[in-house]
Structures are given as C-alpha cells and as structure tokens.
Amino acid sequence: MTSSTMPHGISPTGISNVIYGCEGLVLSPAEVAFFTDVSPTGFIFFKRNVANPVQFKALVAQCRKIVGDRPALFLIDQEGGRVERLQPPYWRHSPPMGAFGTAYETLADDRDLVEEALTLNTRLLAVDLRELGLNVNCLPLLDVPIAGADDIIGDRAFSADVDTITHLGAVVCAALKGEGVLPVIKHIPGHGRGGVDSHKALPIVGTTLEELTNTDFKAFVPFANEALAMTAHITYSAIDADEPATFSKTIIEDIIRGQMGFSGLIMSDDLSMGALEGSFAERAVKSQAAGVDLLLHCNGDMAEMQAIATETKALDEAQYQKLESATQDLPQAYSDRDKLEAELDLLMKRISKKLKESQISQS
C-alpha cells in the first residue's frame, strides 16, 4: 500500500524521521534519487536555494513531488530582521521581532496596536510562504536573552521579559496557523544564555535549575500544545553536564516533556552545527536516543546526509499521527496579501509616531 492511499491515522512505513536541506536552486539527479530512497519527513530551505519566486516555487514543487500526497513539512526561517531567507526585491523586508517587543513594552497604553501590527506582519510572512508551497516557519523564537550573551539571539528575541515573550509568541503562533503555516517554537529549552554562537561552538550554561525554571524554561511552558519545537544545542551543566540538550535524555524527558509538558514533535536544531561533536551517524543515534522525534540536517552535503540516513528511523505511529494532525488541521485558504500589507503600513506609521512622541515626552 502506498503512502498516498494509506488510511487515516495509520502510520505508513518508511517515512524517515529527518528533514533535509538541499544544495542549490534545483534538485540534482543524485538528490532526487537520494530523497526518493530515504523518503524524508520534509525539507528545509535557505537563501542558497532562492533566486526568484518562479525558481523557488519550482524547487519546492520538486520536493513535494518526491513525498507525494502524504503529510510532510516544508520549512524556512523567515523571522524578519537578520534572519530572512526570502529577501527584497521579491519579498518584503520585515522588522526583527525585538522591534515589536520594544514597541509593546514602550507603548503601555497602545499595546493593542502593537499586537495588531505583529499579527498582520506575521500573517504576511505566512502568506508569502503559502504562495511558494511552504507550510512551516521556524518562528517564534522564545529565548530569553541576558546581558553578555552572544549576539546570535539579540534582537531576534522579543524581549528579555518572559511575560512579553510569551504574550507576543502566542500572537505569532496564532497568526501563522490562521494563514495555514505551522510555527516552530525555538530554541527549547532556551538559548538566551549562550555565551558563544552554537553554529560555531558549544555554549555551556551553568545557571541553576531553579533560576532556569523561573526564567528561560518558563517562556516555553504556555506553548506545550504546539505541534513543533526545535532544540537548543546548549549544555546546561546543572542538569546534564555531559551532553547538550539535543543529545540529553534527561533534558528531553525531564525538562521538555516533563516540566514543560511539551506534547508535540521535538526537532533537533541543525545536526551540522559546530556545537555538536561526533560523526554524523553518531549525532543521529544520540539525538534519537535522547528522545528527539525529527532530525534536522540543513547544509545539503550529500556525504553527511548519507551518513545520517544510515542510522535514522521511520516515524512510528504516534509520531506520524502528530504530523498528520498538525498538517491537516491547517486552513487551506489564505488572506489577500496586498490588503494585509496596506493595513500593516498604516498601522506601523501610527506606532512609529507614538514611539517618537514617547521619546520626546521622556526627554
């Protein structure tokens, strides 16, 4: 029985628990053969994969053809600010999420305007993705940045205040799902204290469990029922001094599943990042043993992907049902882009004026 004819709720065999990146602007014959053979859960795309809307939409369609009609994830990081894979002149530049957090905290009497602007901004991001065939945005970032940490988080975070983060994070999740795009909460259980960029090296955080529980971890608790979460490649030495969160059964089971109560699919951050050690086969084994549901490999390197594929597992029935439920529950229609953009432009001008007035009154 093929995946496209599989009855509702029954896990098809052979769907690999990996989301892969691809190398360029079009899938090579070798990539088509590999992805067809391994049958991944989905694909993630980067700036290297994007030349223009026509080309990129065709690339996404190529990837969709490989997985057929079964549930699958098509991801991109389109946060705004520094992290935009889709850029002008073809796509709108969006503010970093930190700009909305600053406005929300500054304009205490006009927070409804900021929430509305964030909703419109996020819906526009989702409409752009849907038009291209994507159904996942790796957003919102719920990390709680602290002074002195590496700037890899910086203004990608809403704020250093947990209440602001959780409130605006919920706005983003609702707006994305309303336009048919799944959010990914990241980087669970928290990347804001990282003293180095985990793309390059492993951050080690020595903060006590009590303090982490009351700050970093607290920001993720209200999102326990979201469909997708991405791990942080960070070692929390007070909890598990030997392994980063992505490899730590203690953190996955006791903190993310237990203390936070997260019930969705846990995705690793990119397994090719410099924070992790070991061969790619070993990284796959350790992530899965810790309780990670979906492995993420981003750089499109064929040798690395082949190594990971030797140790990956098929989605089990529970994982498949979560994937199926998340993707099938999304609305199929989405809003008019031009109308959303016009509304957002007017609203951002009002907010900008109020921020200037606030600065004048405080000077």
Secondary structure, DSSP 8 states (H G I E B T S, - for coil): --GGG--TT---TT-EEEEEE-SSSS--HHHHHHHHHH-EEEEEE-GGG-SSHHHHHHHHHHHHHHHTTS--EEEE-EEETTEESS-TTTS-----HHHHHHHHHH-GGGHHHHHHHHHHHHHHHHHHHHHHT--EE---B-----TTS-TTTGGGSS-S-HHHHHHHHHHHHHHHHHTT-EE-EEEET--TT-SS-TTTS--EE---HHHHHHTTGGGTGGGTT-SEEEE---EETTT-SSS-GGG-HIIIIIIIIIIS---SEEEEEETTSTT--S-HHHHHHHHHHHT-SEEEE-S--HHHHHHHHTT--B--HHHHHHHHHHHHTS-S----HHHHHHHHHHHHHHHHHHHHHHHHHH-
